[in-house]
Amino acid sequence: MAEQTTRVCRLHGQNDLRIETETFANPGVGEVLVAVGAGGICGSDMHYLQDGGIGTIRVREPIILGHEAAGTVVALGEGVEGLAPGDRVALNPSQPCGACRFCAEGLHHQCLNMRFKGSAMLMPHEQGMFRDRMVIRAAQCVKVAGDVPLQAVACAEPLAVCLHALNRAESVTGSLAGKRVLVTGAGPIGALCTALAAWRGAAEIVVTDLQDHTLSIAREMGATRTVNVATNAAEMAEYDAEKGQFDLVFECSAAGPAIGMALACLRPQGTLVQVGVAGDTALPLNMIVGKEINFIGSQRFDAEFAQAVELIASGAIPVEKMVTGSYPVDRAAEAFAAAADRSRSVKVQLSFEPA
C-alpha cells in the first residue's frame, strides 16, 4: 500500500504554529481511520499558542492541537463493530484508563491516568485532532444519526462540558424549570450554558459579557436579557437587591469581578457552578458563608458526550448559531487570530478535506 500522509496543525512553541505533513499507519485492533471534517478552536488551544501553555502545563515538545472534532469513518481496524466506512462520528477526546480508583467509582472524568487529545499535560504530549486523517479508538467515536453538518457535530465536546455543569447544578437545585438563571461570560461555554438553561425551562436567563457581539449570539441561544457590564454595569443593580435574585449562576468567565457580581446577585442558598477556569482568584468568602451559597466546581464530562451528540442531532440545542467562522486548515493562523478577537467571534472552527 502507498504511504499515507495527512496535513497536521502542529504547535512547536509559543506563537509557532505550522501546517505540516506526516505519515500515518492503518488502524489497528479496535481502531478506525477517520477523515476529520471540522474542528473547533478552544480557549486552551489559544493559550497553548499565545502563552506556550496553561498555568503550570507547558508545551515541551511539538503538539498537534485540537480536541473538538467530527469526521467520517474511512476504514476499520480488526474487531471493530457498530461502525462502517461512511459513518459520520463525533470524536470524544477523553480516554480514561478504566482501572484507577476514580474510574472504579464511575468518575471517569477524574481519571488519574487520563489521556486527552491535544493536551500537553503528559509527556510525551497527547497529540490532538487538527489533521485531515487520524487513527483513533473506535470507542471514542460516537455515531451521528441524520444529516447534521459536521460543523455542528464538532460542537459536541464543549456541549458535553456544559451538560456536565448542568447535571452538577441540577444535582443541587433540582430541575431548572421556572428558575432565574445568570450566565456570566458569553463565549462558547456561556452560549451553550444559555441554550441548555432554555432547554431545561428556566423562566429567566440573563447573560453578561464585555462584548456586544457575543451577547447578540447569547440572545440567539436563548437569553431573555443580556447586559454589557463594560458599558451598562448599573443594569445589574436590580438583581443584587434584597440579598440577590437569581437561583443559579453558570460562571463561565473566571474573572474575579464577574464572580463577585454573580455572588452578589445570587439569592441566599442559591447555587454557583464554576465552569470557567483561570489561575488563583480571590473570592468573597464572607458573602458565600453569609448567604449559604452552594459553590460547585465542574470539570470536563463523562457520559454527557454521547448525550451531547444526541441533542445536536435532534436539533434541541442550536449549536450552529454560535459558530461565527470556519477556515480551511491552511489558514489556521488566521483562524486563531479570529478566535482570539472576542469582538467578532464566539466559536471559530477549522475545516479539513472531505472524506
C-alpha positions as CSV (number, residue, x, y, z in Angstrom):
1,M,0.0,0.0,0.0
2,A,1.2,3.5,-0.9
3,E,2.4,5.6,2.0
4,Q,-0.4,7.6,3.6
5,T,0.0,11.2,4.5
6,T,-2.0,13.8,6.3
7,R,-1.7,17.5,7.0
8,V,-1.5,18.4,10.7
9,C,-1.8,21.7,12.6
10,R,1.2,21.5,14.9
11,L,2.4,23.9,17.6
12,H,6.2,23.9,18.0
13,G,6.2,26.6,20.8
14,Q,4.8,29.9,21.7
15,N,3.4,31.7,18.6
16,D,5.0,29.0,16.4
17,L,2.1,27.2,14.6
18,R,2.9,25.3,11.5
19,I,0.9,23.3,8.9
20,E,3.0,20.1,8.2
21,T,2.6,16.8,6.6
22,E,3.2,13.4,8.3
23,T,2.6,9.8,7.6
24,F,0.2,7.5,9.4
25,A,-0.4,3.8,9.7
26,N,-3.5,1.8,9.1
27,P,-5.9,1.4,12.0
28,G,-5.0,-1.4,14.4
29,V,-7.2,-3.7,16.5
30,G,-10.2,-1.7,17.9
31,E,-9.3,1.4,15.9
32,V,-10.7,3.3,13.0
33,L,-9.3,5.7,10.4
34,V,-11.4,9.0,10.3
35,A,-11.4,11.8,7.8
36,V,-11.7,14.8,10.0
37,G,-14.3,17.3,8.7
38,A,-14.4,20.1,11.3
39,G,-12.5,21.0,14.4
40,G,-13.3,23.8,16.9
41,I,-10.6,26.1,18.4
42,C,-10.9,26.1,22.2
43,G,-9.6,28.6,24.7
44,S,-6.9,26.0,25.7
45,D,-5.7,25.8,22.1
46,M,-5.3,29.6,22.1
47,H,-3.5,29.6,25.4
48,Y,-1.0,27.0,24.1
49,L,-0.4,29.2,21.1
50,Q,-0.2,32.6,22.7
51,D,1.3,31.7,26.1
52,G,3.1,28.4,25.4
53,G,0.9,26.7,28.0
54,I,-1.8,26.9,30.6
55,G,-0.6,27.7,34.0
56,T,1.9,25.1,35.1
57,I,1.2,23.0,32.0
58,R,3.8,23.9,29.4
59,V,4.3,22.8,25.8
60,R,7.6,20.9,26.0
61,E,7.5,19.2,22.5
62,P,5.7,19.8,19.2
63,I,2.0,19.0,19.7
64,I,-0.9,18.7,17.2
65,L,-3.7,20.9,18.7
66,G,-7.4,20.3,18.8
67,H,-9.9,18.3,21.0
68,E,-13.2,19.3,19.4
69,A,-13.7,17.4,16.2
70,A,-16.1,15.4,14.0
71,G,-15.5,13.4,10.8
72,T,-16.3,10.4,8.6
73,V,-15.1,6.9,9.1
74,V,-12.8,5.8,6.3
75,A,-11.5,2.3,7.4
76,L,-11.9,-0.1,10.2
77,G,-9.3,-2.0,12.2
78,E,-9.8,-5.6,13.3
79,G,-12.5,-6.3,15.7
80,V,-14.5,-3.0,15.3
81,E,-18.2,-3.5,15.4
82,G,-21.0,-0.9,15.2
83,L,-19.2,1.4,12.8
84,A,-18.8,1.3,9.0
85,P,-17.0,3.3,6.4
86,G,-19.1,6.4,5.6
87,D,-20.4,6.7,9.1
88,R,-20.3,10.3,10.5
89,V,-18.9,10.5,14.0
90,A,-18.2,12.9,16.8
91,L,-14.7,12.3,18.3
92,N,-14.5,12.1,22.1
93,P,-11.1,13.4,23.2
94,S,-11.2,11.6,26.6
95,Q,-9.5,8.3,27.2
96,P,-9.7,7.3,30.9
97,C,-7.7,4.3,32.0
98,G,-10.7,2.4,33.4
99,A,-8.5,1.0,36.2
100,C,-7.7,3.7,38.7
101,R,-9.7,4.3,41.9
102,F,-11.8,7.1,40.3
103,C,-12.7,5.1,37.2
104,A,-13.7,2.3,39.6
105,E,-16.0,4.8,41.3
106,G,-17.6,5.8,38.0
107,L,-15.8,9.2,38.0
108,H,-14.1,8.5,34.7
109,H,-13.5,12.3,34.0
110,Q,-11.4,12.4,37.2
111,C,-9.2,9.5,36.0
112,L,-5.7,9.6,37.5
113,N,-4.2,8.5,34.1
114,M,-6.5,10.4,31.7
115,R,-5.2,10.8,28.2
116,F,-6.9,13.7,26.5
117,K,-6.4,14.6,22.8
118,G,-4.4,17.8,22.3
119,S,-3.2,18.1,25.8
120,A,0.3,19.0,26.9
121,M,-0.2,17.7,30.5
122,L,1.6,14.4,29.9
123,M,5.0,13.8,28.5
124,P,5.0,12.8,25.7
125,H,2.1,15.0,24.9
126,E,-1.2,13.6,23.8
127,Q,-1.5,14.6,20.1
128,G,-4.7,16.3,19.0
129,M,-7.3,16.2,16.3
130,F,-6.4,19.1,13.9
131,R,-5.5,16.9,10.9
132,D,-7.1,15.6,7.7
133,R,-6.8,12.0,8.7
134,M,-6.4,10.4,12.1
135,V,-6.5,6.9,13.6
136,I,-8.5,6.8,16.9
137,R,-10.0,4.1,19.1
138,A,-13.4,3.1,17.9
139,A,-14.7,3.5,21.5
140,Q,-14.0,7.3,21.2
141,C,-16.3,7.6,18.1
142,V,-20.0,8.4,18.6
143,K,-22.0,7.7,15.5
144,V,-24.3,10.6,14.4
145,A,-27.8,10.0,13.2
146,G,-29.3,12.0,10.3
147,D,-27.5,14.6,8.1
148,V,-26.4,17.1,10.7
149,P,-23.4,19.1,9.3
150,L,-20.0,18.1,10.8
151,Q,-19.5,21.7,11.8
152,A,-22.4,21.2,14.3
153,V,-21.2,17.8,15.4
154,A,-17.8,19.2,16.2
155,C,-19.5,21.2,19.0
156,A,-20.2,18.0,20.9
157,E,-17.2,18.4,23.2
158,P,-18.0,21.9,24.5
159,L,-21.7,21.0,24.8
160,A,-20.7,18.0,26.9
161,V,-18.7,20.3,29.2
162,C,-21.9,22.4,29.7
163,L,-24.1,19.3,30.1
164,H,-21.9,18.2,32.9
165,A,-22.2,21.6,34.5
166,L,-26.0,21.4,34.1
167,N,-26.0,18.0,35.8
168,R,-23.9,19.3,38.6
169,A,-26.3,22.2,39.1
170,E,-29.5,20.1,39.0
171,S,-28.0,17.7,41.5
172,V,-28.3,20.5,44.0
173,T,-31.1,22.7,42.7
174,G,-33.4,20.2,41.1
175,S,-34.9,21.0,37.7
176,L,-34.1,24.4,36.2
177,A,-37.8,24.7,35.2
178,G,-39.1,28.1,36.3
179,K,-35.8,29.2,37.8
180,R,-34.0,32.5,37.4
181,V,-30.5,31.9,35.9
182,L,-27.5,34.2,35.4
183,V,-24.7,33.3,32.9
184,T,-21.5,35.3,33.3
185,G,-19.4,35.2,30.1
186,A,-20.8,34.8,26.6
187,G,-18.1,32.8,25.0
188,P,-18.8,29.3,23.6
189,I,-19.3,27.8,27.0
190,G,-21.6,30.6,28.2
191,A,-23.6,30.4,25.0
192,L,-24.1,26.7,25.4
193,C,-25.0,27.0,29.1
194,T,-27.6,29.6,28.0
195,A,-29.0,27.2,25.4
196,L,-29.2,24.4,28.0
197,A,-30.9,26.6,30.6
198,A,-33.5,27.5,28.0
199,W,-33.9,23.8,27.0
200,R,-34.4,22.9,30.7
201,G,-37.2,25.5,31.0
202,A,-35.6,28.4,33.0
203,A,-38.0,31.3,33.4
204,E,-35.4,34.0,33.1
205,I,-31.8,33.8,31.6
206,V,-29.6,36.9,32.0
207,V,-26.2,36.8,30.3
208,T,-23.4,39.2,31.0
209,D,-20.2,39.9,29.0
210,L,-17.9,42.7,27.9
211,Q,-18.7,42.4,24.2
212,D,-21.9,43.3,22.3
213,H,-21.3,40.7,19.6
214,T,-21.0,37.7,21.9
215,L,-24.1,38.9,23.7
216,S,-26.0,39.1,20.4
217,I,-25.2,35.4,19.9
218,A,-26.4,34.6,23.5
219,R,-29.7,36.1,22.7
220,E,-30.0,33.8,19.7
221,M,-29.1,30.9,22.0
222,G,-32.0,31.7,24.4
223,A,-31.1,34.6,26.7
224,T,-34.1,36.6,27.8
225,R,-31.8,39.6,28.6
226,T,-28.2,40.5,28.0
227,V,-26.1,43.1,29.8
228,N,-22.8,44.5,28.6
229,V,-21.2,45.1,32.0
230,A,-18.4,47.1,30.4
231,T,-20.8,49.8,29.4
232,N,-24.0,49.2,31.4
233,A,-23.0,47.6,34.7
234,A,-25.6,49.6,36.5
235,E,-28.3,47.5,34.9
236,M,-27.3,44.6,37.3
237,A,-28.1,46.6,40.4
238,E,-31.7,45.4,40.4
239,Y,-30.5,41.8,40.7
240,D,-28.5,42.2,43.9
241,A,-31.4,43.8,45.7
242,E,-32.8,42.1,48.8
243,K,-29.8,39.7,49.1
244,G,-30.0,38.7,45.4
245,Q,-32.5,37.5,42.8
246,F,-31.0,34.6,40.9
247,D,-31.4,30.9,41.8
248,L,-28.5,29.7,39.8
249,V,-25.3,31.1,38.2
250,F,-23.2,29.4,35.5
251,E,-19.9,31.3,35.9
252,C,-18.1,31.0,32.6
253,S,-15.7,33.9,32.6
254,A,-13.3,33.0,35.5
255,A,-13.0,36.8,36.0
256,G,-12.8,37.9,39.6
257,P,-15.2,40.9,39.2
258,A,-17.7,38.7,37.4
259,I,-17.6,36.1,40.2
260,G,-18.1,38.8,42.8
261,M,-21.1,40.3,40.9
262,A,-22.6,36.8,40.4
263,L,-22.4,36.0,44.2
264,A,-23.9,39.4,45.0
265,C,-26.8,38.6,42.6
266,L,-27.5,35.1,43.9
267,R,-30.2,34.7,46.5
268,P,-29.5,33.0,49.8
269,Q,-28.9,29.3,49.4
270,G,-28.5,29.8,45.6
271,T,-26.0,27.9,43.6
272,L,-23.0,29.0,41.6
273,V,-21.5,26.5,39.2
274,Q,-17.9,27.4,38.3
275,V,-17.3,26.4,34.7
276,G,-14.7,28.9,33.7
277,V,-11.1,28.3,34.7
278,A,-8.1,30.6,35.5
279,G,-5.4,31.0,38.0
280,D,-5.8,31.6,41.7
281,T,-8.7,34.0,42.2
282,A,-9.8,35.9,45.3
283,L,-13.3,35.1,46.5
284,P,-15.7,37.0,48.9
285,L,-15.8,34.2,51.4
286,N,-18.0,36.2,53.9
287,M,-20.7,36.5,51.2
288,I,-20.5,32.8,50.3
289,V,-20.8,31.9,54.0
290,G,-23.4,34.6,55.0
291,K,-25.7,33.8,52.1
292,E,-25.1,30.0,52.4
293,I,-24.1,29.8,48.7
294,N,-23.6,26.4,47.1
295,F,-20.3,26.9,45.3
296,I,-19.8,24.0,42.8
297,G,-16.9,23.1,40.5
298,S,-17.5,21.4,37.2
299,Q,-14.7,19.6,35.2
300,R,-15.0,18.2,31.7
301,F,-17.6,15.4,31.2
302,D,-18.2,11.7,31.0
303,A,-21.4,10.1,29.7
304,E,-22.5,13.6,28.7
305,F,-20.6,13.4,25.5
306,A,-23.0,10.9,23.9
307,Q,-25.9,12.9,25.2
308,A,-24.4,16.0,23.6
309,V,-24.3,14.2,20.2
310,E,-28.0,13.2,20.6
311,L,-29.0,16.8,21.4
312,I,-27.2,18.2,18.4
313,A,-28.6,15.5,16.1
314,S,-32.1,16.2,17.3
315,G,-31.7,20.0,16.9
316,A,-32.6,20.5,20.5
317,I,-29.6,22.7,21.1
318,P,-28.9,25.2,18.2
319,V,-25.1,24.9,18.4
320,E,-24.6,26.2,14.8
321,K,-25.7,29.6,15.9
322,M,-22.5,30.1,17.9
323,V,-20.2,29.1,15.1
324,T,-19.0,32.5,13.8
325,G,-16.3,31.4,11.5
326,S,-14.8,28.5,9.6
327,Y,-11.4,28.5,8.0
328,P,-9.5,25.9,5.9
329,V,-6.7,24.3,7.9
330,D,-4.0,26.0,5.7
331,R,-5.4,29.3,7.1
332,A,-5.1,28.2,10.7
333,A,-3.1,31.3,11.8
334,E,-5.9,33.5,10.5
335,A,-8.5,31.3,12.3
336,F,-6.7,31.5,15.6
337,A,-6.5,35.3,15.2
338,A,-10.2,35.5,14.6
339,A,-10.9,33.2,17.6
340,A,-8.9,35.5,19.9
341,D,-10.9,38.5,18.8
342,R,-14.0,38.3,21.0
343,S,-15.4,41.5,19.4
344,R,-16.3,39.4,16.4
345,S,-16.0,35.7,17.3
346,V,-17.6,33.1,19.6
347,K,-16.7,29.7,18.2
348,V,-14.2,29.5,15.3
349,Q,-13.6,26.2,13.5
350,L,-11.0,24.7,11.1
351,S,-12.3,22.8,8.1
352,F,-10.5,19.8,6.6
353,E,-10.6,17.9,3.4
354,P,-13.8,15.9,2.8
355,A,-13.8,12.1,3.1
